[in-house]
Amino acid sequence: MIPHYFKKEKIPEKLPEEMEQTVKQLRNSVDKEDCLRKAYDIITNRYHGHRFVYIFKIFGALKNKTVNELWKHSGYLHCNFLNYLLRILLIKSGFF
């Protein structure tokens, strides 16, 4: 996944069980904005990004990682992975 930094990856059909539970919670949102806020909170509470850390971990942004690997990970993630996970949550929620 994401060896092509500027290419949008496809949304996977099968998600990790814990991520599927999160998507079910998002489906209970009131509207698109509520869903977006909840998904953003989930991602930012679980992961973080930092522009200077990026310099030291530049090659990690180009690694090929699956959704399972990304979801199990916690702490620092590159922005392309953060965006990918957020996109998955929003699209699978059914609001977007």
Secondary structure, DSSP 8 states (H G I E B T S, - for coil): --SSTTS-----SS--HHHHHHHHHHTT-SSHHHHHHHHHHHHHHHEE--HHHHHHTGGGGGS---HHHHHH--EE--HHHHHHHHHHHHHHHT--
